[in-house]
Amino acid sequence: EEALCRPLPEALDDEGALVEDPHFPELKRARAEERAARRAVSDTFGGEDFFEYEGRFVTAVQRGRQPKGAFVHGASKTGRTLYVEPVEVAAATNAWKTAKSATRAAEARALLELTQAVRGGAAALDECLDLAAEIDAVFAKAALSTTWTVPELSRDDSIRAVGLRHALLDPCVGNDVHLGGGAAARALVISGANAGGKTVLLKAIGIAAVLAKLGAPIPADSAEVGFFQPVLAHVGDAQELGEASTYVAHLRLVDHALRA
C-alpha cells in the first residue's frame, strides 16, 4: 500500500494528468526538450504570424506568392489563400514532432509504472472502495431520513403507503397505495389520461420496494412494506418484428416475472 499511496498524489494533478514529478525524470527531460523544440520553431519564423495545420506549422500567403521551395499543406475554401510551410521551418518542425513523440512515449512508460503499482495494490483498493460505498450509503440514508419516511416492515408481500412519491420527482403530489397482503388485491389497475402520472406511480411503487430492502427511507408520509424477493422490472420494448406485437411481448415478460 505504501508503494501505491506515495507516487500517485505526486504524479497526478487534480485532473488526473501526469505532472513533472521527481519519480519520472525521463518524462521531465522529454517535456523540456519538446518545449525547446517548439520555441525553435517560433524563432525560425522570426516574428511572422503562423499557426499549426494538420501537425505542421504554416503561414497563410496569397496563391502565387508562396516562397520558393515552400511546402503547401492546404488552402482556404476560396482557394485564394495557401497554407505553406517555409522550407527553413521544416527541419525545426520535424525536430519538434520527434520530441513530441518522445514525450508521449515517456508518458506511456510513466502511466505503465503507475498502473503496475495500482495492480499490486488491487486488493487493498477493492477493500477501500467497498468501505467507501458502505459509508456513503449510511450517510445517504441519514440525509434522506430528514425528509422521507423509514417504512415499517411487513411480514407479508404487501405495500401500504400514504402519500407515496417518485424519488426523482419529490417534492410532488403523492398517492395512497395498498397492494397485496392476505385477502387484499394482488393486482393494481391504474387508469387515467395520457401524461397523468400512471407510469410514474408504478415506478414509485417499485422503487419503494427496493429502498425498503436496502433499509433506506422511502418518499412517503407513512409506509409499511414487505420484503420482496426478487424485485423484477420490465423496462423497454422487447417486441421482435415478425414474431409478436408489442402487447404480446409485454405479456410474455409479465408471465416470466410472475413465474420467477
Buried (B, 14 or more C-beta within 10 A) or exposed (E): EEEBEEBBEEBBEEEEEBBEBEBBEBBBBBBEBBEEBBEBBBEBBEEEEBEEBEEBBBBBBEBEEBEEEBBEBEBEEEEEBBBBBBEEBBEBBEBBBEBBEBBEEBBEBBBEBBEEBEEEBEEEBEEEEEEEEEEEEEEEBEEBEEEBBBBEEBEEBBBBBBBBBBBEBBEEEBBEBBBBBEEEEEEEEBEEEEEEBEEBBBBBBBBBBBBBBEEBBBBBEBBBBBEBEEEEEBEEEBBEEEEBEEEEBBEEBEEEEEEE
